[in-house]
Amino acid sequence: MKILITIDYSDTAQYVTEKGYAFAQAMNAQVILLHVTTDAGYYAATAYTPLVGYTGYIDINAKDLYANDAIKRASQAYLNKIKVDLKDDSIQTVVAEGDYADVIIEEAAKNNVEVIVMGSHSRRWLENIIMGSVTEEVLRHSIIPLYIIPTRKRD
């Protein structure tokens, strides 16, 4: 059995990773960690930075944020750090570029995974709605079951 755990740079990524990894271990499944990158200019936006919580993993300066190769290297270093933290050399890591939902579905199919693990947070003002837009999109279009981990802050 293979389980795909999707990881972003949010402050809930560690929680999603740990819960997804525990689920995979309970199922005796092989783990694939996936991080999807998008247009490099997005990472340099001042309104939202997906590099929150990422400082210290790799030295990347502001001008490099516009270089797709630098983003991919930083993302791979991030996944490698998670793999080390989980103490499991058998974890496969994948960095892919494109539309988040499309890439998640494509990578899951390409790697013949049985379950996709995702967090349910959202970066939109509709954050208090059921789940994030990417999770909702994957749920609507995937034929592979999802294990959705709620990460919305509780009052």
N, C-alpha and C positions, 0 to 999 in steps of 0.2 A: 504494500500500500504506500502511496505517496501523498504527502500533504504540502500544499503551497501556502506559505505564510507571506502575506504582502506587508511590506514595511515602508513607512514614510519617515519623515524627519520630525514628526510632531512629538509633543511631550508625552504622548500615550504609546509611542512605538515600543518602548521596553515592556510595558504591560501586555500589549497585544502579542509581542514575541514570546514572552514567558508563558502566557496562557495557551497560545497556539502550540508551543513546543511541548508543554505538559500534555496537551491533548494528543499530539503526535506520539509521544512516548507511551501513553496509555493504549494507543492503537497499534503500537509497535510498527510505526510508519517511518518511511524515509522522509526527511524534511528538505524542502527547497525554499530558501529565502529569496524573495523578489523585491527589488526596488525599481520603480518606474520613474525615469526622468522625462522631462518635457523640454520645451524650448529653453535654452540657456538663459535668455533674457528674463524669464520668469523668476529665476533664482536671485536675480539682482534687484527685484522690485522692492521698493521701500514699504509698500503697504502690507506685504506679507512675505516673510522669508521662510521657506521650508527647511532652512538650516538651523532652526531653533533646536537647541540641545545638541548640536553637532560639533560645537567648538571643541578643539582638542583632539579630534580624530585625525585631522589632516590639516596642514597649513595651506590655506587657499585664500589668496587676496582678492579684493573686489574686482580688479580688471580680469582676473581669470574666471570669474563667474559667468562671463559671456562666452567662454570656450567650452563647447560640448565635451571635449576630451577631458578637461579638468573636472567637470561635473561627474562624468562617468568614473574617473579615477577616485574622486572623493566618495562617490556612492559605493564603489567596490570596497574601499577602505572601511567604510561604515559597516557594510555587511560582514566583512572579515572580522571586524571588532566584535560584532554580535556573535559570530560563530565561535570566537575565542571565549567570550563571556559565557556561552552555553556549554563550553568544554566538550564539543562534539565535532570531530574532524570529518564525520560522514555527511555533514550538512552541505548541500549544494547551494551555491549562490548564483543569482542571475541579476544583472543590471540590463534593463531594456529601455528603449526610448519610444515615446509615442503617447497617444491618448491613454490615460490611466486605465479606464475600464476595458477598452479594446485589448490592450497589451496583457492585462491580467487574464482575460479569457483566452487569448491566444497562447500565452505561456502555459496555462493550465492544460489546455488541449495538447499542445506540443509535447509536454512532459508526462502526459497520461496520468494526471493527478486525480485522486478520488474526492478530495475535499479542498476547498479554498478557504483559508482563514483570513479574516479582515476585521479591522476595527470599525466602529459605527459612528465615529465623530464626523463633524462637518466644519468647514471653514466659512460657511455662509451664514447669513443672519437667521436662517431657518434652522439653526443648530438644535433647537428644542424639538424639532420634528423627529420622527422615528430614527432615521439614520442619515449618514452623509451621502452626498450626491454620487460619489464614485461607488460606494457600497450598493446603493440603490440601483445604479446602472448595471453593475455586475449581476446583482440578484435578478434583474429583469431579463438579462440576455444570456446568462450562463445556463448550461444544462448540467453543470457540475454542482453538487451540493455545496453550500456555504456554511461555515461556522462563523457566525458574527458575534464579535466580542463587544459589548456595549462599553463605551469609554466616556460617555457624557458625564460631566461633573454633577454629582448629587448635591442638593442643597442641604 
